[in-house]
Amino acid sequence: MWKFLKLFAYLLSHPKVGKYKKTIFVGFPILYLIMPDLVPGLIDDLIIIAIGFMAFVKIGQKDIKVPQGDDTIDVDAKLIND
């Protein structure tokens, strides 16, 4: 859970993640929470927020290289002909 929240905060603050993605997948679920309820109860609000935030993390990772931890090695290679 902490790993997800840390990744979510990283993607939300990263400038390469598009503003439209932040608006659609983070802003609209929060707006849905604030709006008057069409369905009484809190469970529908929590489901919409969870789906929106998980979709944001999944789609936001495609925009940038997300650091995976200490065991990840990022290498740029170039083929040189002899």
Stockholm file with secondary structure:
# STOCKHOLM 1.0

chainA/1-82         MWKFLKLFAYLLSHPKVGKYKKTIFVGFPILYLIMPDLVPGLIDDLIIIAIGFMAFVKIGQKDIKVPQGDDTIDVDAKLIND
#=GR chainA/1-82 SS CHHHHHHHHHHHHCTTSCHHHHIIIIIHHHHHHHSCCSSSSSHHHHHHHHHHHHHHHHHHTTTSCCCCCTTCCCCCCCCCCC
#=GC SS_cons        CHHHHHHHHHHHHCTTSCHHHHIIIIIHHHHHHHSCCSSSSSHHHHHHHHHHHHHHHHHHTTTSCCCCCTTCCCCCCCCCCC
//
